[in-house]
Structures are given as structure tokens and as C-alpha cells.
Amino acid sequence: MANFAKSNAPRFSVDVYQNEFLPEGAREVNAIVTVTSTGGGTTGGLPLTVTGTGHGGAGADAAVVIMVDCSGSMDYPPTKMRNAREATAAAIDTLRDGVRFAVVAGTHKAVEIYPGDGSLAVAGSTTRWEAKDALRGLSANGGTAIGTWLTLADRLLGSADVAIRHGILLTDGRNEHESPAELRAALDACAGRFTCDARGVGTDWEVKEVTGIASALLGTADIVADPGGLAADFTQMMENAMGKEVADVALRLWTPLGTRIKYVKQVAPTVENLTERRTEAGPRAGDYPTGSWGDESRDYHVCVEVPAAEVGQEMLAARVSLVLPAPEGGTPQTLSQGLVRAVWTDDMVATTSLNPQVAHYTGQAELAQAIQTGLDLRKAGDEAGATAKLGRAVQLASASGNTDTAKLLSKVVDVVDAATGTVRLKAKVAEADEMTLETRSTKTVRVKR
């Protein structure tokens, strides 16, 4: 492990966990890459800049746009709109002084309600009061076209010369006033330009739409089934956004001739497949986006296909680097590095030993997939298929100690035997419970070191 962070910046480290020993002829190498950032989120609102990059901290070097659903359904019940106003006000109160911000009312079109002049306001006591006063004008009326909200947020965020650009999006309904292709085009245009946390309030929204927005924009997704919980959730989201210090960090993988990357997945704190997001970064190297970082640690599963080799041979299967993109006219900054190795041996004990980290996260990825497939089968009326998949999910959650997911599963199935995955589908399931399980299905637990 190497660490190249400068003293005045968050420090990044890379640790690689793997079993590098392969039997003769084996070609697949698996490794868990743990990336840890320390020193971020601790600047108390003061800008914290990585020297020479322009990628700095979340004091005056950040911008946030809050997008609030104001479609007609937000009036049913009327308390929902009131809760959304209160939540937005709580988020505004959490902004650090100097952060640029705006509030967008989202219906079948997007309208900037504050500051309202096509720019961003600068957070301070006066602008916070003005923004909260402007929230009084939010009312429920119209349809839902989320792509227009994101497009306006992107234009506003792009007007600020800041490192951290973040969106918070709240919706209570389905995206019925634009086509899936239009939303996809908006997400593609915004990807890599800002991160976005998405929340669904109530139970009339589409889980795959909300989680798809968060996935495309490297943010978080969750359900707030009771609108009364919005203020606490918005406050927490904004606190997390204010803790980000470094943006646009990429996981760069270099591989020697004859090898290829099979897949790259974030596996903690959530499962997110990054394989198709690769951008080329020079000969035999590719970058995978990781978004913005504060004081945190994440795990990635890297799978590399290597040329078959004989016993006694060894090779570097991949070099893992954390890099910041180059400032204009400059060179990318390497923050930390780690190595993935392959060693061929005839030692059966060595080659059949499963690395605990790899085994754990393989199970967590299967758990997420089993839940999503099981719920889809349940909706399609395939009770036998749903029972089998959700039973496997219960078994995996129990074995890995993922108690939060196990509790959510117990609201959808009756667990007969968790160890064997024996379950029965519940005859009646509250819609909020099913949506919560689906929305949070990708949340994982860290492996016990």
C-alpha cells in the first residue's frame, strides 16, 4: 500500500484483500479493494483544498440544489407538502456559510424558486431566511417530469466554480410526464457533473426510478414512508453532503498485456456495479467513478481474468490507483495505490482457501440480487420462485450478520428456518414494507476484519 496524499488534504489509503494463489490453468483473480479517506468532513466549514487540483472541501467550495416535488399528488394528504417545506427548511439550516445553493420546485417542468434569477445564492443568515421565506410559495399542482428538474439543477450547479456539486431530490410519485428515454437522457447528461441523493416519500412512487437516479448520479436512495420523517432525513443528507471534501475521485485499474477486467463493483456500503462506467485512461488503464469523498471507507470487488500459467509462475494481475482528474493543463494526481497479484501453485490448501473478504462480499452481492429477483417474481405472481429467492436472501442475510436486511425480509416472509432459508410468503404485506425492502436491498454490512 502506498499513500501520496498531501498534508493539507484528506488522506487516502488503498488496502487489497485477496487469495493470490491459483491452481494450474486457473484464470480468475478476485480481490476486495478497501479505500479509506481520513481527514475529510472535519474542516468546520473552512475550505480544504488538495494542492494544485482545485478539488477542495465543502465550505465555500461546494454547491447544492434541492429539488422538491410539487406535483398535484403532494397535496394528498395536505400534510405531505407541509412536511416537504419543513424538511427543505431544515436542510437549508444545515448549509455551511459560503456554500452556494438553490431550491427548485419540480412538476412537469422545473422552476427555480430561490434565488430565482438563474444563479445560486451564497449561504448566510440573510439568504437562509430568504430561502425559507420563499418556501411559503411552494404549492402542489401539476405533473412529474424529473428529467427537467435534474437538467435545471445541472445548469445551476454548473454556473459555480466549485469542487463539490450535489443535488437532493424528493418525489412522491411516478415520472409520468416524460418518457423513460427522456429521463435516461437527462441522467446521462448529468452523470459525472454532480452527485445526487434521491428520496421517495409515501408509497406511490416507483422504486426502480428513484434508485436508478441515485445509481446514475452516485448518490443514495431511500424511502421515507411517513412524511413526518422528512426533516430528519433531509438534515442527515445535507450533513453528509457538507462532509464531502474531495470530488471526482476515480478508481484507476491498470492491467498487463493479456489480462482483462471482468467486473468492478462497489460492495460496501451499498452494491453498485461500475463495470460499464469505465473510461479509458491510457494504455491498458481505465477509470471507474467513485464520486465525492468525506471521512469514510468503501469496499470494491475487482475481478481480473489473467492468462493461464503453470505452477511456479506469478504476475501482477492489476495495479489499483486512486486518482484525481487533471486540472486544466496539468497531470492527474495519484492519491494511493495497491496491487492485485496472481501466483500459481500446486498447494491444494493455498488454492482452495477462500479469502474472507471476497467470500463475504460475493454473498452480499448475491443477497441484493436475490431480494430484487424475489420481489419481482412475487409481483408477477410466481409464488414458488419468489419463495425460493427470498428464502435464499434470508439464508444469506442470516449467515453474514446483515440484521437490518433480515428484519426487512421478516416483514415480507415468515421465516421457518433462517439457516436453511426455509420461508413462507406472507399473505398480506404492507406496501411500505415491500418498498423499503426493495429500496434498501443493496445496503451491505462490512466484513468483520
Summary of the structure (lengths in Angstrom):
residues: 449
radius of gyration: 23.1
end to end distance: 17.3
largest distance: 72.4
contacts: 1589
relative contact order: 0.15
helix: 33%
strand: 31%
